[in-house]
Amino acid sequence: MATTEVYAQDNFAEPISAQHDFTNHFDLDNPMQAMSSYARIMHAHTKQQLDTATTSARRRSEASSTTASLSHEDSGSSTGSVSSTSS
């Protein structure tokens, strides 16, 4: 019997191959239960993908705003300010 490689991260696992071997994991004699189980797996997968994308976008956004903030500070410091006092 061939073993299936599985990608696992935190509490989420999925087969590495594109072919999920559906008939070995779901009871085709009970299509409603098979569909429900598959929907839960796909929901977890989609949620994990969305969480990953959100984290990545936040990281990029924070890096972008830090860079923009530094650029703004640099341009302000180059003009400088001069104060005069009368004696």
MMTF fields as JSON, N, C-alpha, C and O atoms, coordinates in Angstrom:
{
  "mmtfVersion": "1.0.0",
  "mmtfProducer": "UNKNOWN",
  "numBonds": 347,
  "numAtoms": 348,
  "numGroups": 87,
  "numChains": 1,
  "numModels": 1,
  "chainsPerModel": [1],
  "groupsPerChain": [87],
  "chainIdList": ["A"],
  "bondAtomList": [4, 2, 8, 6, 12, 10, 16, 14, 20, 18, 24, 22, 28, 26, 32, 30, 36, 34, 40, 38, 44, 42, 48, 46, 52, 50, 56, 54, 60, 58, 64, 62, 68, 66, 72, 70, 76, 74, 80, 78, 84, 82, 88, 86, 92, 90, 96, 94, 100, 98, 104, 102, 108, 106, 112, 110, 116, 114, 120, 118, 124, 122, 128, 126, 132, 130, 136, 134, 140, 138, 144, 142, 148, 146, 152, 150, 156, 154, 160, 158, 164, 162, 168, 166, 172, 170, 176, 174, 180, 178, 184, 182, 188, 186, 192, 190, 196, 194, 200, 198, 204, 202, 208, 206, 212, 210, 216, 214, 220, 218, 224, 222, 228, 226, 232, 230, 236, 234, 240, 238, 244, 242, 248, 246, 252, 250, 256, 254, 260, 258, 264, 262, 268, 266, 272, 270, 276, 274, 280, 278, 284, 282, 288, 286, 292, 290, 296, 294, 300, 298, 304, 302, 308, 306, 312, 310, 316, 314, 320, 318, 324, 322, 328, 326, 332, 330, 336, 334, 340, 338, 344, 342],
  "bondOrderList": [1, 1, 1, 1, 1, 1, 1, 1, 1, 1, 1, 1, 1, 1, 1, 1, 1, 1, 1, 1, 1, 1, 1, 1, 1, 1, 1, 1, 1, 1, 1, 1, 1, 1, 1, 1, 1, 1, 1, 1, 1, 1, 1, 1, 1, 1, 1, 1, 1, 1, 1, 1, 1, 1, 1, 1, 1, 1, 1, 1, 1, 1, 1, 1, 1, 1, 1, 1, 1, 1, 1, 1, 1, 1, 1, 1, 1, 1, 1, 1, 1, 1, 1, 1, 1, 1],
  "groupList": [{"groupName": "MET", "atomNameList": ["N", "CA", "C", "O"], "elementList": ["N", "C", "C", "O"], "formalChargeList": [0, 0, 0, 0], "bondAtomList": [1, 0, 2, 1, 3, 2], "bondOrderList": [1, 1, 2], "singleLetterCode": "M", "chemCompType": "L-PEPTIDE LINKING"}, {"groupName": "ALA", "atomNameList": ["N", "CA", "C", "O"], "elementList": ["N", "C", "C", "O"], "formalChargeList": [0, 0, 0, 0], "bondAtomList": [1, 0, 2, 1, 3, 2], "bondOrderList": [1, 1, 2], "singleLetterCode": "A", "chemCompType": "L-PEPTIDE LINKING"}, {"groupName": "THR", "atomNameList": ["N", "CA", "C", "O"], "elementList": ["N", "C", "C", "O"], "formalChargeList": [0, 0, 0, 0], "bondAtomList": [1, 0, 2, 1, 3, 2], "bondOrderList": [1, 1, 2], "singleLetterCode": "T", "chemCompType": "L-PEPTIDE LINKING"}, {"groupName": "GLU", "atomNameList": ["N", "CA", "C", "O"], "elementList": ["N", "C", "C", "O"], "formalChargeList": [0, 0, 0, 0], "bondAtomList": [1, 0, 2, 1, 3, 2], "bondOrderList": [1, 1, 2], "singleLetterCode": "E", "chemCompType": "L-PEPTIDE LINKING"}, {"groupName": "VAL", "atomNameList": ["N", "CA", "C", "O"], "elementList": ["N", "C", "C", "O"], "formalChargeList": [0, 0, 0, 0], "bondAtomList": [1, 0, 2, 1, 3, 2], "bondOrderList": [1, 1, 2], "singleLetterCode": "V", "chemCompType": "L-PEPTIDE LINKING"}, {"groupName": "TYR", "atomNameList": ["N", "CA", "C", "O"], "elementList": ["N", "C", "C", "O"], "formalChargeList": [0, 0, 0, 0], "bondAtomList": [1, 0, 2, 1, 3, 2], "bondOrderList": [1, 1, 2], "singleLetterCode": "Y", "chemCompType": "L-PEPTIDE LINKING"}, {"groupName": "GLN", "atomNameList": ["N", "CA", "C", "O"], "elementList": ["N", "C", "C", "O"], "formalChargeList": [0, 0, 0, 0], "bondAtomList": [1, 0, 2, 1, 3, 2], "bondOrderList": [1, 1, 2], "singleLetterCode": "Q", "chemCompType": "L-PEPTIDE LINKING"}, {"groupName": "ASP", "atomNameList": ["N", "CA", "C", "O"], "elementList": ["N", "C", "C", "O"], "formalChargeList": [0, 0, 0, 0], "bondAtomList": [1, 0, 2, 1, 3, 2], "bondOrderList": [1, 1, 2], "singleLetterCode": "D", "chemCompType": "L-PEPTIDE LINKING"}, {"groupName": "ASN", "atomNameList": ["N", "CA", "C", "O"], "elementList": ["N", "C", "C", "O"], "formalChargeList": [0, 0, 0, 0], "bondAtomList": [1, 0, 2, 1, 3, 2], "bondOrderList": [1, 1, 2], "singleLetterCode": "N", "chemCompType": "L-PEPTIDE LINKING"}, {"groupName": "PHE", "atomNameList": ["N", "CA", "C", "O"], "elementList": ["N", "C", "C", "O"], "formalChargeList": [0, 0, 0, 0], "bondAtomList": [1, 0, 2, 1, 3, 2], "bondOrderList": [1, 1, 2], "singleLetterCode": "F", "chemCompType": "L-PEPTIDE LINKING"}, {"groupName": "PRO", "atomNameList": ["N", "CA", "C", "O"], "elementList": ["N", "C", "C", "O"], "formalChargeList": [0, 0, 0, 0], "bondAtomList": [1, 0, 2, 1, 3, 2], "bondOrderList": [1, 1, 2], "singleLetterCode": "P", "chemCompType": "L-PEPTIDE LINKING"}, {"groupName": "ILE", "atomNameList": ["N", "CA", "C", "O"], "elementList": ["N", "C", "C", "O"], "formalChargeList": [0, 0, 0, 0], "bondAtomList": [1, 0, 2, 1, 3, 2], "bondOrderList": [1, 1, 2], "singleLetterCode": "I", "chemCompType": "L-PEPTIDE LINKING"}, {"groupName": "SER", "atomNameList": ["N", "CA", "C", "O"], "elementList": ["N", "C", "C", "O"], "formalChargeList": [0, 0, 0, 0], "bondAtomList": [1, 0, 2, 1, 3, 2], "bondOrderList": [1, 1, 2], "singleLetterCode": "S", "chemCompType": "L-PEPTIDE LINKING"}, {"groupName": "HIS", "atomNameList": ["N", "CA", "C", "O"], "elementList": ["N", "C", "C", "O"], "formalChargeList": [0, 0, 0, 0], "bondAtomList": [1, 0, 2, 1, 3, 2], "bondOrderList": [1, 1, 2], "singleLetterCode": "H", "chemCompType": "L-PEPTIDE LINKING"}, {"groupName": "LEU", "atomNameList": ["N", "CA", "C", "O"], "elementList": ["N", "C", "C", "O"], "formalChargeList": [0, 0, 0, 0], "bondAtomList": [1, 0, 2, 1, 3, 2], "bondOrderList": [1, 1, 2], "singleLetterCode": "L", "chemCompType": "L-PEPTIDE LINKING"}, {"groupName": "ARG", "atomNameList": ["N", "CA", "C", "O"], "elementList": ["N", "C", "C", "O"], "formalChargeList": [0, 0, 0, 0], "bondAtomList": [1, 0, 2, 1, 3, 2], "bondOrderList": [1, 1, 2], "singleLetterCode": "R", "chemCompType": "L-PEPTIDE LINKING"}, {"groupName": "LYS", "atomNameList": ["N", "CA", "C", "O"], "elementList": ["N", "C", "C", "O"], "formalChargeList": [0, 0, 0, 0], "bondAtomList": [1, 0, 2, 1, 3, 2], "bondOrderList": [1, 1, 2], "singleLetterCode": "K", "chemCompType": "L-PEPTIDE LINKING"}, {"groupName": "GLY", "atomNameList": ["N", "CA", "C", "O"], "elementList": ["N", "C", "C", "O"], "formalChargeList": [0, 0, 0, 0], "bondAtomList": [1, 0, 2, 1, 3, 2], "bondOrderList": [1, 1, 2], "singleLetterCode": "G", "chemCompType": "PEPTIDE LINKING"}],
  "groupTypeList": [0, 1, 2, 2, 3, 4, 5, 1, 6, 7, 8, 9, 1, 3, 10, 11, 12, 1, 6, 13, 7, 9, 2, 8, 13, 9, 7, 14, 7, 8, 10, 0, 6, 1, 0, 12, 12, 5, 1, 15, 11, 0, 13, 1, 13, 2, 16, 6, 6, 14, 7, 2, 1, 2, 2, 12, 1, 15, 15, 15, 12, 3, 1, 12, 12, 2, 2, 1, 12, 14, 12, 13, 3, 7, 12, 17, 12, 12, 2, 17, 12, 4, 12, 12, 2, 12, 12],
  "groupIdList": [1, 2, 3, 4, 5, 6, 7, 8, 9, 10, 11, 12, 13, 14, 15, 16, 17, 18, 19, 20, 21, 22, 23, 24, 25, 26, 27, 28, 29, 30, 31, 32, 33, 34, 35, 36, 37, 38, 39, 40, 41, 42, 43, 44, 45, 46, 47, 48, 49, 50, 51, 52, 53, 54, 55, 56, 57, 58, 59, 60, 61, 62, 63, 64, 65, 66, 67, 68, 69, 70, 71, 72, 73, 74, 75, 76, 77, 78, 79, 80, 81, 82, 83, 84, 85, 86, 87],
  "secStructList": [7, 7, 7, 7, 7, 3, 3, 3, 3, 6, 6, 3, 3, 3, 3, 1, 1, 1, 7, 7, 7, 2, 2, 2, 2, 1, 7, 6, 6, 1, 2, 2, 2, 2, 2, 2, 2, 2, 2, 2, 2, 2, 2, 2, 2, 2, 2, 2, 2, 2, 2, 2, 2, 2, 2, 2, 2, 2, 2, 2, 2, 2, 2, 2, 2, 2, 2, 2, 2, 2, 2, 2, 2, 2, 2, 2, 2, 2, 2, 7, 7, 7, 7, 7, 7, 7, 7],
  "xCoordList": [0.85, 0.0, 0.891, 1.821, 0.621, 1.414, 1.055, -0.096, 2.067, 1.806, 1.559, 2.108, 0.733, 0.415, 1.211, 1.174, 1.934, 2.658, 1.659, 0.735, 1.856, 0.929, 1.699, 2.724, 1.19, 1.732, 0.961, -0.27, 1.653, 0.984, 1.601, 2.823, 0.75, 1.191, 0.148, -1.046, 0.604, -0.289, -1.299, -0.895, -2.58, -3.604, -4.221, -5.327, -3.524, -4.053, -3.169, -1.945, -3.763, -3.0, -3.748, -4.978, -2.989, -3.597, -2.622, -1.408, -3.145, -2.251, -1.429, -1.907, -0.195, 0.677, 0.271, 0.306, -0.106, -0.461, -1.794, -2.648, -1.943, -3.194, -4.355, -5.504, -4.057, -5.105, -5.312, -4.403, -6.468, -6.728, -7.211, -7.477, -7.328, -7.784, -9.119, -9.265, -10.062, -11.363, -12.054, -12.562, -12.078, -12.833, -12.256, -12.99, -10.968, -10.381, -10.63, -10.474, -11.007, -11.191, -12.655, -12.982, -13.525, -14.931, -15.806, -15.504, -16.891, -17.821, -18.787, -19.704, -18.578, -19.439, -20.845, -21.76, -21.02, -22.359, -23.197, -24.416, -22.557, -23.253, -22.81, -21.98, -23.364, -22.905, -23.085, -22.273, -24.12, -24.325, -23.207, -22.703, -22.828, -21.749, -20.421, -19.603, -20.206, -18.977, -18.888, -17.831, -19.997, -20.019, -19.768, -19.03, -20.378, -20.204, -18.751, -18.181, -18.164, -16.764, -15.841, -14.929, -16.092, -15.268, -15.42, -14.439, -16.637, -16.875, -16.121, -15.558, -16.105, -15.356, -13.865, -13.201, -13.34, -11.911, -11.599, -10.609, -12.437, -12.209, -12.36, -11.646, -13.286, -13.45, -12.181, -11.697, -11.644, -10.412, -9.252, -8.436, -9.186, -8.117, -8.225, -7.233, -9.433, -9.647, -9.345, -8.729, -9.778, -9.51, -8.007, -7.506, -7.292, -5.844, -5.16, -4.236, -5.601, -5.038, -5.321, -4.444, -6.525, -6.89, -6.077, -5.605, -5.915, -5.102, -3.657, -3.051, -3.114, -1.75, -1.636, -0.689, -2.598, -2.589, -2.752, -2.1, -3.612, -3.836, -2.572, -2.189, -1.926, -0.682, 0.387, 1.097, 0.498, 1.482, 1.185, 2.097, -0.079, -0.466, -0.184, 0.29, -0.473, -0.177, 1.317, 1.748, 2.1, 3.558, 4.056, 4.894, 3.541, 3.942, 3.472, 4.206, 2.269, 1.72, 2.532, 2.82, 2.902, 3.713, 5.078, 5.574, 5.682, 6.986, 6.864, 7.743, 5.789, 5.566, 5.346, 5.901, 4.546, 4.303, 5.537, 5.737, 6.367, 7.617, 8.544, 9.168, 8.639, 9.477, 8.953, 9.738, 7.652, 7.058, 7.287, 7.57, 7.168, 7.382, 8.826, 9.087, 9.762, 11.167, 11.468, 12.235, 10.882, 11.088, 10.566, 11.202, 9.418, 8.824, 9.71, 9.91, 10.239, 11.122, 12.406, 12.892, 12.962, 14.198, 13.996, 14.863, 12.875, 12.663, 12.46, 12.845, 11.864, 11.679, 12.997, 13.196, 13.882, 15.136, 16.097, 17.012, 15.915, 16.839, 16.595, 17.51, 15.344, 15.076, 15.524, 15.963, 15.416, 15.889, 15.08, 14.163, 15.423, 14.775, 15.802, 16.76, 15.58, 16.523, 15.738, 14.695, 16.232, 15.569, 16.512, 17.73, 15.955, 16.797, 16.436, 15.274, 17.407, 17.164, 17.755, 18.815, 17.08, 17.621, 18.445, 18.046, 19.571, 20.438, 20.6, 21.299],
  "yCoordList": [-1.18, 0.0, 1.237, 1.33, 2.17, 3.398, 4.36, 4.445, 5.08, 6.084, 7.425, 7.719, 8.222, 9.554, 10.578, 10.592, 11.44, 12.509, 13.584, 13.907, 14.13, 15.123, 16.349, 16.24, 17.515, 18.791, 19.132, 19.147, 19.406, 19.744, 21.0, 21.146, 21.905, 23.127, 23.452, 23.51, 23.664, 23.899, 22.759, 21.6, 23.046, 21.999, 21.713, 21.178, 22.06, 21.905, 20.946, 21.073, 20.0, 19.059, 18.819, 18.787, 18.653, 18.347, 17.521, 17.639, 16.686, 15.903, 16.824, 17.868, 16.425, 17.231, 17.082, 18.052, 15.887, 15.665, 16.327, 16.526, 16.659, 17.295, 16.314, 16.718, 15.033, 14.019, 13.61, 13.066, 13.859, 13.624, 12.213, 11.882, 11.395, 10.015, 10.016, 9.392, 10.721, 11.001, 9.75, 9.75, 8.696, 7.501, 6.813, 6.125, 6.977, 6.37, 7.198, 6.685, 8.449, 9.321, 9.632, 10.078, 9.407, 9.752, 8.568, 7.838, 8.389, 7.287, 7.654, 8.451, 7.074, 7.389, 6.806, 7.198, 5.865, 5.322, 6.303, 6.154, 7.298, 8.334, 9.697, 10.376, 10.09, 11.302, 12.588, 13.504, 12.681, 13.894, 14.049, 15.15, 12.941, 13.001, 13.281, 14.051, 12.661, 12.898, 14.369, 14.989, 14.918, 16.316, 17.24, 18.219, 16.93, 17.745, 17.71, 18.743, 16.52, 16.384, 17.148, 17.851, 16.999, 17.692, 19.215, 19.951, 19.674, 21.111, 21.645, 22.738, 20.873, 21.306, 21.394, 22.342, 20.42, 20.432, 21.631, 22.329, 21.874, 23.003, 24.336, 25.292, 24.405, 25.631, 25.897, 27.028, 24.852, 25.004, 25.417, 26.26, 24.818, 25.157, 26.623, 27.351, 27.042, 28.413, 29.402, 30.44, 29.084, 29.955, 30.075, 31.165, 28.958, 28.974, 29.809, 30.567, 29.679, 30.459, 31.951, 32.782, 32.291, 33.687, 34.269, 35.403, 33.493, 33.958, 34.21, 35.203, 33.315, 33.483, 34.743, 35.515, 34.947, 36.128, 37.411, 38.414, 37.387, 38.568, 38.922, 40.09, 37.919, 38.15, 38.731, 39.663, 38.183, 38.663, 40.105, 40.926, 40.409, 41.77, 42.766, 43.873, 42.372, 43.264, 43.525, 44.653, 42.467, 42.608, 43.564, 44.426, 43.409, 44.304, 45.723, 46.674, 45.88, 47.194, 47.901, 49.092, 47.176, 47.769, 48.193, 49.265, 47.359, 47.69, 48.905, 49.767, 48.982, 50.1, 51.398, 52.432, 51.367, 52.59, 53.018, 54.214, 52.081, 52.432, 53.129, 54.133, 52.613, 53.219, 54.611, 55.552, 54.748, 56.054, 57.038, 58.211, 56.575, 57.438, 57.912, 59.08, 57.015, 57.395, 58.39, 59.33, 58.203, 59.121, 60.506, 61.512, 60.56, 61.841, 62.551, 63.763, 61.816, 62.408, 62.921, 63.996, 62.143, 62.554, 63.853, 64.726, 64.003, 65.209, 66.421, 67.53, 66.232, 67.343, 67.79, 68.982, 66.864, 67.23, 67.887, 68.588, 67.678, 68.281, 69.792, 70.547, 70.207, 71.65, 72.425, 73.57, 71.813, 72.449, 73.692, 74.07, 74.316, 75.556, 76.495, 76.069, 77.751, 78.757, 79.724, 80.231, 79.975, 80.964, 82.149, 81.983, 83.3, 84.477, 85.161, 85.176, 85.71, 86.463, 87.853, 88.011, 88.826, 90.178, 90.503, 90.185, 91.125, 91.486, 92.96, 93.458],
  "zCoordList": [0.0, 0.0, 0.0, 0.801, -0.875, -0.993, 0.129, 0.557, 0.593, 1.627, 0.958, -0.103, 1.589, 1.077, 1.861, 3.091, 1.146, 1.812, 2.222, 1.475, 3.413, 3.93, 4.391, 5.063, 4.021, 4.49, 5.752, 5.734, 6.842, 8.091, 8.686, 8.721, 9.154, 9.82, 10.877, 10.585, 12.106, 13.244, 13.314, 13.4, 13.28, 13.354, 11.991, 11.912, 10.927, 9.579, 8.793, 8.82, 8.104, 7.286, 5.98, 5.948, 4.915, 3.626, 2.801, 2.968, 1.912, 1.051, 0.157, -0.288, -0.096, -0.945, -2.415, -3.173, -2.806, -4.203, -4.535, -3.67, -5.803, -6.236, -6.159, -5.981, -6.29, -6.227, -4.77, -4.144, -4.244, -2.826, -2.538, -1.382, -3.537, -3.346, -2.594, -1.543, -3.154, -2.538, -2.012, -0.89, -2.8, -2.411, -1.177, -0.468, -0.902, 0.293, 1.552, 2.66, 1.407, 2.555, 2.849, 3.949, 1.895, 2.079, 1.692, 0.748, 2.431, 2.21, 1.094, 1.29, -0.063, -1.201, -1.052, -1.776, -0.11, 0.15, 0.965, 1.051, 1.56, 2.314, 1.759, 2.364, 0.611, -0.064, 0.74, 0.61, 1.563, 2.363, 3.403, 3.622, 4.039, 5.013, 4.314, 4.818, 3.163, 2.396, 1.989, 2.107, 1.512, 1.091, 2.288, 2.175, 3.422, 4.618, 5.099, 5.45, 5.112, 5.529, 4.581, 5.015, 3.296, 2.3, 2.44, 2.333, 2.676, 2.841, 4.055, 4.002, 5.164, 6.354, 6.054, 6.476, 5.335, 4.974, 4.09, 4.313, 3.087, 2.184, 2.915, 2.613, 3.873, 4.661, 5.477, 5.523, 6.12, 6.903, 6.004, 6.378, 4.818, 3.871, 3.433, 3.423, 3.073, 2.62, 3.738, 3.501, 4.958, 6.107, 6.353, 6.628, 6.254, 6.462, 5.379, 5.677, 4.134, 3.038, 3.235, 2.998, 3.662, 3.908, 5.064, 4.985, 6.134, 7.265, 6.837, 7.239, 6.026, 5.527, 4.669, 4.818, 3.774, 2.905, 3.718, 3.428, 4.727, 5.564, 6.334, 6.404, 6.909, 7.649, 6.74, 7.119, 5.549, 4.585, 4.173, 4.082, 3.926, 3.526, 4.648, 4.395, 5.886, 7.022, 7.13, 7.371, 6.949, 7.033, 5.951, 6.217, 4.735, 3.644, 3.907, 3.639, 4.423, 4.699, 5.78, 5.661, 6.832, 7.897, 7.37, 7.717, 6.539, 5.96, 5.052, 5.048, 4.289, 3.377, 4.15, 3.777, 5.222, 5.972, 6.752, 6.963, 7.187, 7.856, 6.873, 7.216, 5.666, 4.631, 4.277, 4.157, 4.11, 3.787, 4.923, 4.681, 6.146, 7.308, 7.364, 7.655, 7.088, 7.082, 5.968, 6.177, 4.797, 3.682, 4.036, 3.722, 4.683, 5.071, 6.093, 6.0, 7.06, 8.058, 7.426, 7.78, 6.477, 5.818, 5.04, 5.079, 4.335, 3.533, 4.429, 4.059, 5.596, 6.522, 7.146, 7.378, 7.415, 8.06, 7.103, 7.535, 5.802, 4.846, 4.665, 4.336, 4.886, 4.748, 5.98, 5.871, 7.133, 8.353, 8.697, 7.968, 9.802, 10.188, 10.801, 11.446, 10.587, 11.086, 11.944, 11.531, 13.121, 13.963, 14.138, 14.21, 14.204, 14.391, 15.686, 16.092, 16.312, 17.542, 17.351, 16.746, 17.857, 17.738, 18.978, 20.098, 18.776, 19.894, 19.973, 20.856]
}
